[in-house]
Amino acid sequence: MPRKSTPQVMSMKSGGSIAKKILLGLVVLAVIVMVIKFPHDSAEIVGDARDNGETVVDGLVAFFRALGEN
């Protein structure tokens, strides 16, 4: 009977270079530290990003509507 392998809980996706994994880990760590140390500033950044995203989506919708009218 074959042995069952134990699942890896925190495994990152296979493939890719170690540098990418380290960079991703550092970015995640920086975001966590920022949220813990500066929650108000973090919330403002997220709100600003959401507002900018809404502006981009509104612009794209207006663009495609204008294309459809012609």
N, C-alpha and C positions, 0 to 999 in steps of 0.2 A: 504494500500500500504506500503511495507517495506521501511525503510529508507536506503538510500545509504550510505555506509561507505566511509569516505574520505581516499584516499591512503596515506600511510606513505612514505615520500620521502626518508629519510635516514635510513630505517630499515635494520638491519643486519639480516642474515638468522636466522630463529628460530631454537631452539635446541642448544645443546652445553652449556658448562658452562660459567659463567660470567668471570671466570679467562681467558679462551681462548679469549673471546671478548676483554677484557682489554689488554691482551698481543698483540693481533692483532692491536688494536688501537695504542698502544705504538710503535709498529714496523712501522706502517704507518706514524705516527707522526715523528719518528726519520728519516725516509727516506725523508720526505718533508723538514725537517729542514736541513738535510745534503745537499740536492739539492739546497736549497735557500742560505745557508751560504757558501758552498764549491762546486760551480758548476763544476769547472775544475776537481777537485778530483773525483767528482761523475761520470763525463763523463769517466775518466780513469778507474774507477772501472767497469763501464758498458762495456767498450771496452775490458778490461781484461777478464771479465766473458764471453763475446761473443767469444773471441779467445779460451778460455778454452772449451767452448761448441763446437766450431768447431773441436777442437782437439779430443774431446770425440767422436763426430759423425764420424769423419774420421777413428778413431780407430775401432769403431763398424762396419763400412762399410767394412774395410779391414778384420776384423775378419769373418764376414759373407760371404764375397767373398771367403776367404780361406776355409771355411767350405764347400762351394758349389763346390769347385774344386776337392775335394776328393771323 
